């Protein structure tokens, strides 16, 4: 169940960050409200995950996948460019998450 919570926490973090961009500096009420609610839910779920998964591992996965997802959303939705080094860096983040999940004994499978 903790992996499901982590996945949903990442989803809410990504929603919150997307709404943060849409809030135009927190000047638009509905996107700003979505930011607050999505981040609150994300941190609450992350806190539940930390009962089972070590904080360093959980945070690495949460933040790393959040970075990659929001970069993809920025590219697809907001038309932001990703050059070769940015794509390579994002690939390294994903590779790091895979290494943690496949080879680390720190992660409860």
Buried (B, 14 or more C-beta within 10 A) or exposed (E): EBBEBBBBBBBBBBBBBBBBBBBEEEEBEEBBEBBBBBBEBBBEBBEBBBEBBEEEBBBBBBBBBBBBBBBEBBBEEEEEEBEEEEEEBBEEBBEEBEEBEEEEEEBEE
